[in-house]
């Protein structure tokens, strides 16, 4: 069972730690795995833009560093509702192409549930 409320709270909390001195656009992400563990990430900008890291990939890195490889849900929290960028979609699909995703707007309180497969219908593979 997915504990959406815990994931939502974790994503909103970690969003406050984002390093976003250039865009001022803070994003938090929280991934869960089957045993209930939650891994969070926030965006980390860099003056050299390609060096930055999105919140979703930060959460994936935390999950993998802890020895897990199979997420079962993701929450993304930002000011407005946002979806993962293309790079993050592909990175997430490496681990769970059918991942349930909850998008959360901290500004309006709006939420939208979707699936990674809907956001990335043609995963790159070879």
N, CA, C and O atoms as a MOPAC input file, in Angstrom:
PM7 MOZYME 1SCF
protein

 N      0.83300 1    -1.19300 1     0.00000 1
 C      0.00000 1     0.00000 1     0.00000 1
 C      0.88000 1     1.26100 1     0.00000 1
 O      1.85400 1     1.34800 1     0.74800 1
 N      0.53400 1     2.19900 1    -0.81900 1
 C      1.29400 1     3.44600 1    -0.91400 1
 C      0.81000 1     4.42000 1     0.15600 1
 O     -0.38700 1     4.68000 1     0.27900 1
 N      1.74000 1     4.94600 1     0.91500 1
 C      1.41200 1     5.92400 1     1.95500 1
 C      1.63000 1     7.33000 1     1.39100 1
 O      2.63300 1     7.98600 1     1.67200 1
 N      0.65300 1     7.77000 1     0.58300 1
 C      0.76000 1     9.04300 1    -0.11900 1
 C      0.98500 1    10.21300 1     0.83000 1
 O      1.77600 1    11.10400 1     0.52300 1
 N      0.31200 1    10.23200 1     1.97200 1
 C      0.43300 1    11.37200 1     2.88500 1
 C      1.86300 1    11.49900 1     3.41500 1
 O      2.40600 1    12.60300 1     3.47100 1
 N      2.47200 1    10.38200 1     3.80200 1
 C      3.86100 1    10.42900 1     4.28000 1
 C      4.80900 1    10.89600 1     3.18100 1
 O      5.71600 1    11.69000 1     3.43000 1
 N      4.59400 1    10.39800 1     1.96400 1
 C      5.42700 1    10.82000 1     0.83800 1
 C      5.24900 1    12.30800 1     0.54600 1
 O      6.21900 1    13.02300 1     0.29600 1
 N      4.02200 1    12.75100 1     0.58100 1
 C      3.72200 1    14.16300 1     0.32800 1
 C      4.41800 1    15.04500 1     1.37200 1
 O      5.04900 1    16.04300 1     1.02500 1
 N      4.30000 1    14.67500 1     2.63500 1
 C      4.93800 1    15.44900 1     3.70400 1
 C      6.45600 1    15.46900 1     3.53800 1
 O      7.09200 1    16.50000 1     3.75700 1
 N      7.03500 1    14.33700 1     3.15300 1
 C      8.48700 1    14.26400 1     2.95800 1
 C      8.93500 1    15.14600 1     1.79500 1
 O      9.94900 1    15.83700 1     1.89600 1
 N      8.18900 1    15.12800 1     0.69300 1
 C      8.54400 1    15.93700 1    -0.47000 1
 C      8.43500 1    17.43000 1    -0.16300 1
 O      9.28700 1    18.22100 1    -0.56800 1
 N      7.39200 1    17.79900 1     0.54800 1
 C      7.21100 1    19.20900 1     0.90900 1
 C      8.31700 1    19.66200 1     1.86400 1
 O      8.84000 1    20.76900 1     1.73600 1
 N      8.66600 1    18.80600 1     2.81400 1
 C      9.70200 1    19.15500 1     3.79500 1
 C     11.07200 1    19.30800 1     3.13800 1
 O     11.78300 1    20.27200 1     3.42100 1
 N     11.45100 1    18.37600 1     2.26700 1
 C     12.77900 1    18.44000 1     1.65500 1
 C     12.87600 1    19.58500 1     0.64800 1
 O     13.96800 1    20.08500 1     0.37900 1
 N     11.75600 1    19.99400 1     0.10000 1
 C     11.73800 1    21.12300 1    -0.84300 1
 C     12.36100 1    22.36300 1    -0.21800 1
 O     12.98300 1    23.16300 1    -0.91600 1
 N     12.19900 1    22.52800 1     1.08100 1
 C     12.74200 1    23.69600 1     1.78800 1
 C     14.26900 1    23.71100 1     1.76100 1
 O     14.87600 1    24.76500 1     1.95400 1
 N     14.89500 1    22.56500 1     1.52400 1
 C     16.35300 1    22.47100 1     1.49900 1
 C     16.94200 1    22.71000 1     0.10900 1
 O     18.16300 1    22.70500 1    -0.04800 1
 N     16.11200 1    22.91400 1    -0.88200 1
 C     16.61100 1    23.08900 1    -2.24900 1
 C     17.62100 1    24.23300 1    -2.32500 1
 O     17.48300 1    25.26000 1    -1.66000 1
 N     18.62500 1    24.02300 1    -3.14400 1
 C     19.61200 1    25.06900 1    -3.42700 1
 C     19.22000 1    25.66300 1    -4.76800 1
 O     19.55600 1    25.12100 1    -5.82000 1
 N     18.49900 1    26.79100 1    -4.72200 1
 C     17.95900 1    27.40000 1    -5.93800 1
 C     18.22000 1    28.90100 1    -5.96600 1
 O     17.28200 1    29.68900 1    -6.08400 1
 N     19.50200 1    29.31100 1    -5.85800 1
 C     19.79400 1    30.74200 1    -5.80400 1
 C     19.56000 1    31.47100 1    -7.11700 1
 O     19.44900 1    32.69700 1    -7.12200 1
 N     19.48000 1    30.75100 1    -8.23400 1
 C     19.34600 1    31.38500 1    -9.54200 1
 C     17.89400 1    31.46800 1    -9.98400 1
 O     17.41800 1    32.53900 1   -10.36100 1
 N     17.19900 1    30.36100 1    -9.94200 1
 C     15.80800 1    30.34500 1   -10.40200 1
 C     14.81400 1    30.66700 1    -9.29200 1
 O     13.69700 1    31.10800 1    -9.56700 1
 N     15.21200 1    30.45100 1    -8.04200 1
 C     14.30800 1    30.58700 1    -6.88300 1
 C     13.15800 1    29.57900 1    -6.96100 1
 O     12.14800 1    29.74600 1    -6.27800 1
 N     13.29800 1    28.55200 1    -7.77200 1
 C     12.25100 1    27.54700 1    -7.99200 1
 C     12.63700 1    26.28200 1    -7.23600 1
 O     13.50700 1    25.52600 1    -7.67000 1
 N     11.98500 1    26.06400 1    -6.10800 1
 C     12.31700 1    24.93900 1    -5.23200 1
 C     11.42300 1    23.73900 1    -5.54200 1
 O     10.21100 1    23.87300 1    -5.71100 1
 N     12.05300 1    22.56200 1    -5.61300 1
 C     11.33200 1    21.31600 1    -5.88700 1
 C     11.79500 1    20.26900 1    -4.88300 1
 O     12.98300 1    20.16300 1    -4.58000 1
 N     10.83800 1    19.49600 1    -4.37100 1
 C     11.14500 1    18.37500 1    -3.50300 1
 C     10.54400 1    17.11000 1    -4.08800 1
 O      9.48000 1    17.15100 1    -4.70700 1
 N     11.22100 1    15.99000 1    -3.89600 1
 C     10.72700 1    14.71100 1    -4.38600 1
 C     10.90800 1    13.66800 1    -3.29600 1
 O     11.87200 1    13.70700 1    -2.53000 1
 N      9.96600 1    12.73400 1    -3.23900 1
 C     10.05600 1    11.63600 1    -2.28700 1
 C      9.66200 1    10.34400 1    -2.98900 1
 O      8.59500 1    10.25400 1    -3.59600 1
 N     10.53000 1     9.35100 1    -2.90100 1
 C     10.30900 1     8.01800 1    -3.47500 1
 C     10.11500 1     7.03400 1    -2.33600 1
 O     10.80600 1     7.11100 1    -1.32100 1
 N      9.18400 1     6.11400 1    -2.49900 1
 C      9.04900 1     5.04200 1    -1.51300 1
 C      9.37800 1     3.71300 1    -2.17200 1
 O      9.32800 1     3.56700 1    -3.39400 1
 N      9.71600 1     2.74900 1    -1.32100 1
 C      9.96200 1     1.37800 1    -1.76000 1
 C      9.05100 1     0.45800 1    -0.95600 1
 O      8.40300 1     0.88800 1    -0.00200 1
 N      9.00900 1    -0.80400 1    -1.34800 1
 C      8.04100 1    -1.74700 1    -0.79400 1
 C      8.07900 1    -1.87700 1     0.72700 1
 O      7.03400 1    -2.08600 1     1.34200 1
 N      9.25000 1    -1.76100 1     1.34900 1
 C      9.31300 1    -1.93200 1     2.80400 1
 C      8.91500 1    -0.67100 1     3.57100 1
 O      8.98400 1    -0.64500 1     4.80000 1
 N      8.49600 1     0.37700 1     2.84800 1
 C      8.04800 1     1.61300 1     3.48300 1
 C      9.12300 1     2.67300 1     3.61400 1
 O      8.83200 1     3.79100 1     4.03900 1
 N     10.35700 1     2.35000 1     3.26000 1
 C     11.42600 1     3.35500 1     3.32000 1
 C     11.12900 1     4.47300 1     2.33000 1
 O     10.58500 1     4.24100 1     1.25000 1
 N     11.49500 1     5.68000 1     2.71600 1
 C     11.28500 1     6.85700 1     1.87700 1
 C     12.62900 1     7.53100 1     1.63200 1
 O     13.42700 1     7.70600 1     2.55300 1
 N     12.86700 1     7.90600 1     0.38000 1
 C     14.09300 1     8.57500 1    -0.02400 1
 C     13.72500 1     9.90800 1    -0.65400 1
 O     12.87400 1     9.97400 1    -1.54100 1
 N     14.37100 1    10.96400 1    -0.18900 1
 C     14.01200 1    12.29400 1    -0.64800 1
 C     15.15300 1    12.92600 1    -1.42900 1
 O     16.30900 1    12.51300 1    -1.33700 1
 N     14.78700 1    13.93600 1    -2.19600 1
 C     15.76100 1    14.72200 1    -2.93100 1
 C     15.18800 1    16.09500 1    -3.22200 1
 O     13.97200 1    16.27000 1    -3.29900 1
 N     16.06800 1    17.05900 1    -3.38200 1
 C     15.64600 1    18.41000 1    -3.75400 1
 C     16.53700 1    18.87300 1    -4.89800 1
 O     17.60400 1    18.30700 1    -5.13500 1
 N     16.09200 1    19.90300 1    -5.60100 1
 C     16.91700 1    20.40600 1    -6.69000 1
 C     18.12600 1    21.15300 1    -6.12900 1
 O     18.04500 1    21.83900 1    -5.11000 1
 N     19.23400 1    20.99700 1    -6.82500 1
 C     20.48800 1    21.63300 1    -6.44700 1
 C     21.02800 1    22.31600 1    -7.69700 1
 O     21.57200 1    21.66500 1    -8.58900 1
 N     20.87000 1    23.62700 1    -7.75000 1
 C     21.31600 1    24.37900 1    -8.92700 1
 C     22.81100 1    24.63800 1    -8.87400 1
 O     23.45300 1    24.47600 1    -7.83600 1
 N     23.34900 1    25.04300 1   -10.01200 1
 C     24.74700 1    25.41300 1   -10.12600 1
 C     24.82800 1    26.53000 1   -11.14500 1
 O     24.04500 1    26.56400 1   -12.09400 1
 N     25.76000 1    27.43700 1   -10.96000 1
 C     25.91200 1    28.53900 1   -11.89700 1
 C     26.16900 1    28.01600 1   -13.31500 1
 O     25.80800 1    28.67600 1   -14.29000 1
 N     26.78000 1    26.85300 1   -13.43300 1
 C     26.92500 1    26.17100 1   -14.71600 1
 C     25.73600 1    25.21100 1   -14.81700 1
 O     25.79400 1    24.08600 1   -14.31900 1
 N     24.66900 1    25.66100 1   -15.46000 1
 C     23.37800 1    24.97100 1   -15.40400 1
 C     23.40400 1    23.45000 1   -15.60500 1
 O     22.69600 1    22.75000 1   -14.88100 1
 N     24.17500 1    22.90700 1   -16.54200 1
 C     24.13100 1    21.43700 1   -16.69800 1
 C     24.63300 1    20.67000 1   -15.48000 1
 O     24.36500 1    19.47600 1   -15.35200 1
 N     25.35100 1    21.33500 1   -14.59100 1
 C     25.89400 1    20.66500 1   -13.41300 1
 C     24.81400 1    20.45200 1   -12.34900 1
 O     24.97500 1    19.61300 1   -11.46300 1
 N     23.73000 1    21.19900 1   -12.43100 1
 C     22.66000 1    21.08200 1   -11.43700 1
 C     22.00500 1    19.70900 1   -11.42800 1
 O     22.20100 1    18.90300 1   -12.33800 1
 N     21.22200 1    19.45900 1   -10.38000 1
 C     20.55000 1    18.17600 1   -10.21200 1
 C     19.09500 1    18.42300 1    -9.85400 1
 O     18.78300 1    19.22700 1    -8.97600 1
 N     18.21900 1    17.72600 1   -10.54100 1
 C     16.78300 1    17.81400 1   -10.25300 1
 C     16.45800 1    17.02900 1    -8.98200 1
 O     17.19800 1    16.12700 1    -8.58900 1
 N     15.35500 1    17.38100 1    -8.35500 1
 C     14.91700 1    16.71600 1    -7.13000 1
 C     14.66300 1    15.22900 1    -7.34400 1
 O     15.01500 1    14.40600 1    -6.49800 1
 N     14.05000 1    14.88500 1    -8.47800 1
 C     13.69700 1    13.49300 1    -8.73200 1
 C     14.94400 1    12.61000 1    -8.83600 1
 O     14.98400 1    11.51900 1    -8.26600 1
 N     15.95300 1    13.08100 1    -9.56000 1
 C     17.17900 1    12.29900 1    -9.69400 1
 C     17.96600 1    12.27500 1    -8.38900 1
 O     18.68000 1    11.31000 1    -8.11600 1
 N     17.84400 1    13.32000 1    -7.58500 1
 C     18.46400 1    13.30600 1    -6.25600 1
 C     17.84500 1    12.21600 1    -5.39000 1
 O     18.55000 1    11.52000 1    -4.66100 1
 N     16.52100 1    12.07100 1    -5.47400 1
 C     15.83200 1    11.02900 1    -4.70600 1
 C     16.22900 1     9.63600 1    -5.20400 1
 O     16.41900 1     8.71700 1    -4.40700 1
 N     16.35100 1     9.48800 1    -6.52500 1
 C     16.78700 1     8.20400 1    -7.08300 1
 C     18.19000 1     7.87100 1    -6.57000 1
 O     18.45000 1     6.73100 1    -6.18400 1
 N     19.08400 1     8.84200 1    -6.56300 1
 C     20.45000 1     8.61500 1    -6.08500 1
 C     20.45200 1     8.18900 1    -4.61800 1
 O     21.20500 1     7.29500 1    -4.23300 1
 N     19.61600 1     8.82100 1    -3.80300 1
 C     19.53200 1     8.43800 1    -2.38800 1
 C     19.02000 1     7.01400 1    -2.24200 1
 O     19.52000 1     6.25500 1    -1.41300 1
 N     18.01800 1     6.64700 1    -3.04800 1
 C     17.46000 1     5.29400 1    -3.00400 1
 C     18.53400 1     4.26600 1    -3.36400 1
 O     18.71300 1     3.27400 1    -2.65700 1
 N     19.23700 1     4.50400 1    -4.45500 1
 C     20.26100 1     3.56400 1    -4.91400 1
 C     21.40700 1     3.50000 1    -3.90400 1
 O     21.91500 1     2.41300 1    -3.62700 1
 N     21.82000 1     4.62800 1    -3.35400 1
 C     22.90800 1     4.64900 1    -2.36800 1
 C     22.55000 1     3.83500 1    -1.12500 1
 O     23.43000 1     3.29100 1    -0.45800 1
 N     21.25400 1     3.75600 1    -0.81800 1
 C     20.79400 1     2.97600 1     0.33800 1
 C     20.61400 1     1.49800 1     0.00800 1
 O     20.25300 1     0.70600 1     0.87800 1
 N     20.86500 1     1.12500 1    -1.24800 1
 C     20.81100 1    -0.28100 1    -1.62400 1
 C     19.49800 1    -0.74600 1    -2.21600 1
 O     19.27600 1    -1.94900 1    -2.35200 1
 N     18.62600 1     0.17500 1    -2.57000 1
 C     17.33200 1    -0.17700 1    -3.16700 1
 C     17.34400 1     0.10700 1    -4.66100 1
 O     18.12000 1     0.93200 1    -5.14300 1
 N     16.46900 1    -0.59100 1    -5.39000 1
 C     16.41200 1    -0.40000 1    -6.83500 1
 C     14.99700 1    -0.40100 1    -7.39100 1
 O     14.81800 1    -0.27700 1    -8.60200 1
 N     13.99300 1    -0.53800 1    -6.54500 1
 C     12.63200 1    -0.66100 1    -7.05100 1
 C     11.67800 1     0.27300 1    -6.30600 1
 O     11.09100 1    -0.12200 1    -5.29900 1
 N     11.51800 1     1.50700 1    -6.78900 1
 C     10.56700 1     2.41000 1    -6.15200 1
 C      9.13300 1     1.98300 1    -6.46100 1
 O      8.86600 1     1.38800 1    -7.50500 1
 N      8.21600 1     2.29100 1    -5.54700 1
 C      6.80600 1     1.95200 1    -5.81500 1
 C      5.90900 1     3.18200 1    -5.88200 1
 O      4.72500 1     3.05300 1    -6.19400 1
 N      6.44000 1     4.37900 1    -5.59700 1
 C      5.65100 1     5.60900 1    -5.71300 1
 C      6.57600 1     6.81000 1    -5.63000 1
 O      7.66100 1     6.74200 1    -5.05300 1
 N      6.12800 1     7.90800 1    -6.21500 1
 C      6.88400 1     9.16100 1    -6.22600 1
 C      5.93600 1    10.32500 1    -6.01100 1
 O      4.84900 1    10.37000 1    -6.58900 1
 N      6.35700 1    11.27500 1    -5.17100 1
 C      5.64300 1    12.54600 1    -5.02300 1
 C      6.61500 1    13.66000 1    -5.38600 1
 O      7.77200 1    13.65200 1    -4.96500 1
 N      6.13300 1    14.61700 1    -6.17200 1
 C      6.91000 1    15.79200 1    -6.54600 1
 C      6.15500 1    17.01200 1    -6.03900 1
 O      4.99000 1    17.21900 1    -6.37900 1
 N      6.82900 1    17.81900 1    -5.22300 1
 C      6.21200 1    19.02200 1    -4.66300 1
 C      6.95800 1    20.25600 1    -5.14500 1
 O      8.18300 1    20.33600 1    -5.05100 1
 N      6.19600 1    21.22000 1    -5.66600 1
 C      6.75900 1    22.49500 1    -6.11200 1
 C      5.70600 1    23.57300 1    -5.86900 1
 O      4.60700 1    23.27700 1    -5.40100 1
 N      6.04000 1    24.80900 1    -6.18400 1
 C      5.05100 1    25.87800 1    -6.04500 1
 C      3.81600 1    25.54500 1    -6.86200 1
 O      2.74700 1    25.30600 1    -6.29900 1
 N      3.95000 1    25.52500 1    -8.18800 1
 C      2.84300 1    25.06900 1    -9.03500 1
 C      2.94400 1    23.55900 1    -9.25900 1
 O      3.94000 1    22.93900 1    -8.88500 1
 N      1.92100 1    22.97100 1    -9.86600 1
 C      2.01700 1    21.56800 1   -10.27300 1
 C      3.03300 1    21.47700 1   -11.40000 1
 O      2.94500 1    22.21400 1   -12.38300 1
 N      3.99300 1    20.57800 1   -11.25900 1
 C      4.95300 1    20.35500 1   -12.33300 1
 C      5.12900 1    18.85800 1   -12.54400 1
 O      4.89700 1    18.05700 1   -11.63800 1
 N      5.53700 1    18.50000 1   -13.73600 1
 C      5.87800 1    17.11600 1   -14.02700 1
 C      7.40500 1    17.01700 1   -14.11100 1
 O      8.07800 1    18.03600 1   -14.26700 1
 N      7.95500 1    15.81000 1   -14.00900 1
 C      9.40500 1    15.66500 1   -14.12600 1
 C      9.88800 1    16.07100 1   -15.52200 1
 O      9.16500 1    15.90900 1   -16.50500 1
 N     11.09600 1    16.59100 1   -15.60000 1
 C     11.68600 1    16.90600 1   -16.89900 1
 C     11.96100 1    15.59100 1   -17.63400 1
 O     11.87500 1    14.51600 1   -17.04000 1
 N     12.28300 1    15.67600 1   -18.89000 1
 C     12.53900 1    14.48600 1   -19.69700 1
 C     13.67900 1    13.64100 1   -19.17200 1
 O     13.59900 1    12.41300 1   -19.18700 1
 N     14.73500 1    14.27800 1   -18.71100 1
 C     15.87600 1    13.53500 1   -18.18800 1
 C     15.46600 1    12.73800 1   -16.94300 1
 O     15.85600 1    11.58200 1   -16.78100 1
 N     14.68400 1    13.36100 1   -16.07800 1
 C     14.21900 1    12.66900 1   -14.86900 1
 C     13.24000 1    11.55400 1   -15.21300 1
 O     13.26500 1    10.49300 1   -14.58800 1
 N     12.38600 1    11.78100 1   -16.19000 1
 C     11.45900 1    10.72800 1   -16.61200 1
 C     12.22700 1     9.48600 1   -17.04900 1
 O     11.88800 1     8.37000 1   -16.65700 1
 N     13.25400 1     9.68200 1   -17.85600 1
 C     14.05400 1     8.55000 1   -18.32900 1
 C     14.79900 1     7.89600 1   -17.17400 1
 O     14.86700 1     6.66900 1   -17.10500 1
 N     15.35200 1     8.68200 1   -16.27600 1
 C     16.08100 1     8.12400 1   -15.13300 1
 C     15.14800 1     7.29200 1   -14.25400 1
 O     15.52400 1     6.20800 1   -13.80700 1
 N     13.95700 1     7.77900 1   -14.00600 1
 C     12.98000 1     7.04500 1   -13.19700 1
 C     12.53200 1     5.76600 1   -13.89300 1
 O     12.35200 1     4.73300 1   -13.24800 1
 N     12.35200 1     5.83500 1   -15.20800 1
 C     11.89000 1     4.67600 1   -15.97100 1
 C     12.89700 1     3.52600 1   -15.92800 1
 O     12.52900 1     2.36600 1   -16.11900 1
 N     14.14100 1     3.84400 1   -15.68100 1
 C     15.17100 1     2.81300 1   -15.54500 1
 C     14.83700 1     1.85900 1   -14.39300 1
 O     15.21700 1     0.68800 1   -14.41100 1
 N     14.12300 1     2.37700 1   -13.39800 1
 C     13.82200 1     1.60300 1   -12.19800 1
 C     12.36900 1     1.14800 1   -12.11400 1
 O     12.09000 1     0.11200 1   -11.51100 1
 N     11.43900 1     1.89500 1   -12.70300 1
 C     10.01600 1     1.53400 1   -12.61200 1
 C      9.23300 1     2.29500 1   -13.67300 1
 O      8.76000 1     3.40400 1   -13.42300 1
 N      9.09700 1     1.70700 1   -14.84700 1
 C      8.43400 1     2.38700 1   -15.96300 1
 C      6.96600 1     2.69300 1   -15.68600 1
 O      6.40700 1     3.61300 1   -16.28400 1
 N      6.33800 1     1.94600 1   -14.79800 1
 C      4.91400 1     2.15400 1   -14.49100 1
 C      4.71400 1     2.81000 1   -13.11900 1
 O      3.67200 1     2.62300 1   -12.49100 1
 N      5.69000 1     3.56200 1   -12.66000 1
 C      5.68100 1     4.19000 1   -11.34200 1
 C      4.48000 1     5.11900 1   -11.14500 1
 O      4.25200 1     6.00000 1   -11.97300 1
 N      3.70400 1     4.94200 1   -10.06200 1
 C      2.64600 1     5.90300 1    -9.73200 1
 C      3.29300 1     7.21900 1    -9.26400 1
 O      4.25400 1     7.20700 1    -8.49500 1
 N      2.75800 1     8.33900 1    -9.73300 1
 C      3.32100 1     9.65300 1    -9.43500 1
 C      2.20800 1    10.57800 1    -8.94900 1
 O      1.13200 1    10.64500 1    -9.54300 1
 N      2.48800 1    11.28800 1    -7.86000 1
 C      1.56600 1    12.30800 1    -7.36000 1
 C      2.26400 1    13.65200 1    -7.46500 1
 O      3.33700 1    13.85000 1    -6.89400 1
 N      1.65300 1    14.57500 1    -8.19400 1
 C      2.16500 1    15.93200 1    -8.34600 1
 C      1.43400 1    16.81700 1    -7.34700 1
 O      0.21000 1    16.74800 1    -7.23400 1
 N      2.18000 1    17.65100 1    -6.61800 1
 C      1.59000 1    18.46600 1    -5.55000 1
 C      2.00700 1    19.92500 1    -5.73000 1
 O      3.19000 1    20.22500 1    -5.89200 1
 N      1.02700 1    20.82600 1    -5.70200 1
 C      1.28900 1    22.26400 1    -5.70200 1
 C      1.20200 1    22.76300 1    -4.26800 1
 O      0.14900 1    22.67400 1    -3.63500 1
 N      2.31200 1    23.28900 1    -3.75600 1
 C      2.26500 1    23.84700 1    -2.40800 1
 C      1.59700 1    25.21900 1    -2.40100 1
 O      1.16500 1    25.68600 1    -1.34800 1
 N      1.50800 1    25.87100 1    -3.55800 1
 C      0.85100 1    27.17100 1    -3.65200 1
 C     -0.66900 1    27.04400 1    -3.57700 1
 O     -1.31800 1    27.74900 1    -2.80400 1
 N     -1.23300 1    26.14700 1    -4.37800 1
 C     -2.69800 1    26.04400 1    -4.47100 1
 C     -3.28100 1    24.86300 1    -3.70200 1
 O     -4.48500 1    24.82200 1    -3.44900 1
 N     -2.43900 1    23.90500 1    -3.33200 1
 C     -2.93600 1    22.69000 1    -2.69000 1
 C     -3.45200 1    21.66000 1    -3.68700 1
 O     -3.87200 1    20.57000 1    -3.29800 1
 N     -3.42200 1    22.00300 1    -4.97100 1
 C     -3.88700 1    21.07600 1    -6.01700 1
 C     -2.97500 1    19.85900 1    -6.07400 1
 O     -1.77200 1    19.95200 1    -5.83200 1
 N     -3.56500 1    18.72600 1    -6.39800 1
 C     -2.82600 1    17.47400 1    -6.56600 1
 C     -3.30200 1    16.79100 1    -7.83100 1
 O     -4.46100 1    16.92000 1    -8.22400 1
 N     -2.39400 1    16.06300 1    -8.46300 1
 C     -2.74500 1    15.29600 1    -9.65600 1
 C     -2.00100 1    13.97700 1    -9.61500 1
 O     -0.77700 1    13.94900 1    -9.49000 1
 N     -2.73900 1    12.88700 1    -9.72000 1
 C     -2.12300 1    11.56600 1    -9.74700 1
 C     -1.97300 1    11.11300 1   -11.19700 1
 O     -2.88100 1    11.28900 1   -12.01000 1
 N     -0.82200 1    10.53100 1   -11.50900 1
 C     -0.55500 1    10.04400 1   -12.85200 1
 C      0.37400 1     8.83800 1   -12.76300 1
 O      0.65300 1     8.33800 1   -11.67300 1
 N      0.83700 1     8.38600 1   -13.89100 1
 C      1.78500 1     7.27500 1   -13.97200 1
 C      2.97500 1     7.71800 1   -14.80100 1
 O      2.82600 1     8.50000 1   -15.74000 1
 N      4.14800 1     7.22500 1   -14.46200 1
 C      5.32800 1     7.55300 1   -15.25100 1
 C      5.14900 1     7.11800 1   -16.70300 1
 O      5.59900 1     7.81200 1   -17.61400 1
 N      4.49900 1     5.98000 1   -16.92700 1
 C      4.28700 1     5.49200 1   -18.29700 1
 C      3.42600 1     6.45000 1   -19.11400 1
 O      3.55200 1     6.50500 1   -20.33700 1
 N      2.56200 1     7.19600 1   -18.45700 1
 C      1.75800 1     8.21100 1   -19.14600 1
 C      2.62500 1     9.41100 1   -19.50700 1
 O      2.47800 1     9.99700 1   -20.58000 1
 N      3.53000 1     9.77100 1   -18.60000 1
 C      4.40300 1    10.91400 1   -18.82100 1
 C      5.52600 1    10.61200 1   -19.82000 1
 O      6.02100 1    11.51000 1   -20.50200 1
 N      5.91800 1     9.33700 1   -19.89500 1
 C      6.98500 1     8.92200 1   -20.80900 1
 C      6.55100 1     7.64100 1   -21.50900 1
 O      6.96900 1     6.54900 1   -21.12400 1
 N      5.70700 1     7.77100 1   -22.54200 1
 C      5.17500 1     6.57000 1   -23.19400 1
 C      6.19000 1     5.80500 1   -24.04200 1
 O      5.97900 1     4.62900 1   -24.33700 1
 N      7.27100 1     6.44400 1   -24.43300 1
 C      8.27200 1     5.77900 1   -25.28500 1
 C      9.63600 1     5.85000 1   -24.60700 1
 O     10.45700 1     6.70900 1   -24.93100 1
 N      9.86800 1     4.95100 1   -23.67300 1
 C     11.12700 1     4.90400 1   -22.93200 1
 C     12.26900 1     4.55500 1   -23.87200 1
 O     12.13100 1     3.67600 1   -24.72400 1
 N     13.40000 1     5.24100 1   -23.72000 1
 C     14.57800 1     4.90200 1   -24.51000 1
 C     15.15600 1     3.59800 1   -23.99400 1
 O     15.31000 1     3.41700 1   -22.78600 1
 N     15.47100 1     2.70300 1   -24.89300 1
 C     16.15000 1     1.45800 1   -24.50600 1
 C     16.90100 1     0.91700 1   -25.72700 1
 O     16.63900 1     1.31500 1   -26.86200 1
 N     17.81400 1     0.02400 1   -25.47400 1
 C     18.51700 1    -0.65600 1   -26.56900 1
 C     18.87000 1    -2.04800 1   -26.14600 1
 O     19.46800 1    -2.79500 1   -26.92000 1

